[in-house]
Amino acid sequence: MKRKGILLLLMMIMVLLLSSCWSKKELTDLAIVSAMGVDKTEDGRYTVTLQIINPGNVARGLVGGGSTQSPPVTIYWDSGDNLVEASRRASTRISRRVYYAHTNLLVIGEKLAREDGMNVLIDAFDRDPDFRATATMVIANHTSAGDLVKTLTPVDKIPATKVLKTLEFTERKWGENVKVSLQDVMMGLESPGGKAIIGGFRIVGDHKQAQMLENLQESAPEATLRASGIAVLKQGKLVDWLYGKTARGTVWILNKIQGTDINIDWGGKKEAIAYQTVRQKTSLSAQIKNGKPHISVHTRVEGDIGEMEVPVDITNPNVITKIEHSVRQEIKKELQKAIKHAQKDKTDIFGFGEVLHQSRPNEWTKIKSEWNDVYFPKSKIDITVEAYVRRAGLRNKSFLSGVKENYK
C-alpha cells in the first residue's frame, strides 16, 4: 500500500513538471531567417536586411528539379537607431514571427566594419538568446551587406548556404579564405590587442542583376557571389584586407589549410610543376632571448605531384630532393610575406602573443599592453619548413618525356 502511494505521488509530480508546451512555436507562424546583413546609413542609423526562407518554393525546386515561379527567399529590411530597433521595425513588414534560431550567416557591411567597428554589434548578437554563437560571420567586400544578402544564387537554392559551403571548401582546398563563427570573432577581439580575422565575400557582376530571378535561369549567371580575401580586425575595426599569397600564408600559420597547390619553377619555365599538399601541420613556440620575444614557426608538409609542364625524371631521387627544396622555399616565402604584412599592420593575427603567454607568463605580463604596437612588429620570427613528395599520381615517367623521345 505504501509503495502504491509513493508511485501515485511520483506520477502527480511528473504531471505537474511535464504539463503542456508553454513556449511552443508553430512552424506556420515563423519566418525563418537564414541570413542577416547589417549596414550603417549616412545619417548614422543601422539598416538590417533579413533573408527569409520560402519553404514551399525551396521544396518545389528540390523535388521538381525545375525552376520555381518565385524566389526561394524573400528579403525584408528596415532601419533604426540600434540593431534591436532596426530588427523589430523590419518585423512590422512580415506576417510571421521573425525567428533567428536558424540564422547561419551574419554579414557586416565593409563601411560599418571600417568606421564604427564590430564591438557594439557583437554585444547585441551575444545578448539575444535566439542567435547562435556558431553562426558564420563574413564581411561584405567592397559592397554593402544588404546587397550581398539580397543576391540569389544558382545550385544552392538558399544564398546563405552558398556562402557557407564556399567558405568551407575554399578554406579546405585552396587556403586563401577562412570560415569563422561569431564565437571565434568574440574570442579574438577579447584577446590582448583585440585582433581577429573574418572571411570576405563580394558580388561579381551587377548587384541589381544578382537580385533578379532571371539570373538563375541562365547557364552562366551574369552576377553571383564569390569568396574574396580575409578581413583583419584590430580593436574591433576593419584595418586591412589580405589577398593571394599573403592570405594563404596567414591561413597556413594558423594551421587551417587542409589542402592547396604550390607551383614551382623548373627548367627555366615559370610555375612548371604543381605540388598538391595532402597533409600539413604548423606548430608555434615562443621564448624570451635577451629581453626580446623570439617566435619559432615550424611547418611540415606532405604532398603529391599533380602536374608537370616540362619533362622531369621523377624516378631520380636527386630530382625529388630538388623539388622538395623548391617547395620548401616557396612555402617559406608565403609565410614570411604574411608575417611582414601583419607586423606592418601592428596586428598579431597569428596568436604569437598567446603562445608567449603560455610559455613565459611572467615576461608576458610585462609586455602584453604594448605587444601589438611595440613588441610584435620588432619580434624575431624564425620559420622552418619541411616538405616531402610522397606520390606522383598514376605514372612515374612524365608523359612529356615520352612525347619528346618520339619526336627525335
Secondary structure as the mmCIF struct_conf table of DSSP 4:
data_model
#
loop_
_struct_conf.conf_type_id
_struct_conf.id
_struct_conf.beg_label_comp_id
_struct_conf.beg_label_asym_id
_struct_conf.beg_label_seq_id
_struct_conf.end_label_comp_id
_struct_conf.end_label_asym_id
_struct_conf.end_label_seq_id
HELX_RH_AL_P HELX_RH_AL_P1 LYS A 2 LEU A 17
TURN_TY1_P TURN_TY1_P1 LEU A 18 LEU A 18
TURN_TY1_P TURN_TY1_P2 TRP A 22 SER A 23
HELX_RH_3T_P HELX_RH_3T_P1 LEU A 27 ASP A 29
STRN STRN1 LEU A 30 LYS A 40
TURN_TY1_P TURN_TY1_P3 GLU A 42 ASP A 43
BEND BEND1 GLY A 44 GLY A 44
STRN STRN2 TYR A 46 ILE A 53
HELX_RH_AL_P HELX_RH_AL_P2 PRO A 55 GLY A 64
BEND BEND2 GLY A 66 GLY A 66
BEND BEND3 GLN A 69 SER A 70
BEND BEND4 PRO A 72 PRO A 72
STRN STRN3 VAL A 73 GLY A 80
BEND BEND5 ASP A 81 ASN A 82
HELX_RH_AL_P HELX_RH_AL_P3 LEU A 83 SER A 91
TURN_TY1_P TURN_TY1_P4 THR A 92 ARG A 93
BEND BEND6 SER A 95 ARG A 96
STRN STRN4 ARG A 97 TYR A 99
TURN_TY1_P TURN_TY1_P5 ALA A 101 HIS A 102
STRN STRN5 LEU A 105 GLY A 109
HELX_RH_AL_P HELX_RH_AL_P4 GLU A 110 GLU A 115
TURN_TY1_P TURN_TY1_P6 ASP A 116 ASP A 116
BEND BEND7 MET A 118 MET A 118
HELX_RH_AL_P HELX_RH_AL_P5 ASN A 119 ARG A 127
TURN_TY1_P TURN_TY1_P7 PRO A 129 ASP A 130
BEND BEND8 PHE A 131 PHE A 131
TURN_TY1_P TURN_TY1_P8 ALA A 133 THR A 134
STRN STRN6 THR A 136 ALA A 140
TURN_TY1_P TURN_TY1_P9 ASN A 141 HIS A 142
BEND BEND9 THR A 143 THR A 143
HELX_RH_AL_P HELX_RH_AL_P6 ALA A 145 LYS A 150
BEND BEND10 PRO A 154 ILE A 158
HELX_RH_AL_P HELX_RH_AL_P7 PRO A 159 LYS A 173
TURN_TY1_P TURN_TY1_P10 TRP A 174 TRP A 174
BEND BEND11 GLU A 176 GLU A 176
STRN STRN7 SER A 181 SER A 181
HELX_RH_AL_P HELX_RH_AL_P8 LEU A 182 GLU A 190
BEND BEND12 SER A 191 SER A 191
TURN_TY1_P TURN_TY1_P11 PRO A 192 GLY A 193
STRN STRN8 LYS A 195 VAL A 204
BEND BEND13 GLY A 205 GLY A 205
TURN_TY1_P TURN_TY1_P12 HIS A 207 LYS A 208
HELX_RH_3T_P HELX_RH_3T_P2 GLN A 209 GLN A 211
HELX_RH_3T_P HELX_RH_3T_P3 LEU A 213 GLN A 217
BEND BEND14 GLU A 218 ALA A 220
BEND BEND15 GLU A 222 ALA A 223
STRN STRN9 THR A 224 LYS A 234
TURN_TY1_P TURN_TY1_P13 GLN A 235 GLY A 236
STRN STRN10 LYS A 237 LEU A 242
HELX_RH_AL_P HELX_RH_AL_P9 GLY A 244 ILE A 253
TURN_TY1_P TURN_TY1_P14 LEU A 254 ASN A 255
BEND BEND16 GLN A 258 GLN A 258
STRN STRN11 ASP A 261 TRP A 266
TURN_TY1_P TURN_TY1_P15 GLY A 267 GLY A 268
STRN STRN12 LYS A 269 LYS A 289
TURN_TY1_P TURN_TY1_P16 ASN A 290 GLY A 291
STRN STRN13 LYS A 292 MET A 308
BEND BEND17 GLU A 309 VAL A 310
STRN STRN14 ASP A 313 ASP A 313
TURN_TY1_P TURN_TY1_P17 ILE A 314 THR A 315
BEND BEND18 ASN A 316 ASN A 316
HELX_RH_AL_P HELX_RH_AL_P10 PRO A 317 ASP A 345
TURN_TY1_P TURN_TY1_P18 LYS A 346 LYS A 346
TURN_TY1_P TURN_TY1_P19 ILE A 349 PHE A 350
HELX_RH_AL_P HELX_RH_AL_P11 PHE A 352 SER A 359
HELX_RH_AL_P HELX_RH_AL_P12 PRO A 361 ILE A 367
HELX_RH_3T_P HELX_RH_3T_P4 LYS A 368 GLU A 370
HELX_RH_PI_P HELX_RH_PI_P1 TRP A 371 TYR A 375
HELX_RH_3T_P HELX_RH_3T_P5 PHE A 376 LYS A 378
STRN STRN15 LYS A 380 ARG A 391
TURN_TY1_P TURN_TY1_P20 GLY A 393 LEU A 394
BEND BEND19 ASN A 396 ASN A 396
STRN STRN16 LYS A 397 LYS A 397
HELX_RH_AL_P HELX_RH_AL_P13 PHE A 399 ASN A 406
TURN_TY1_P TURN_TY1_P21 TYR A 407 TYR A 407
#
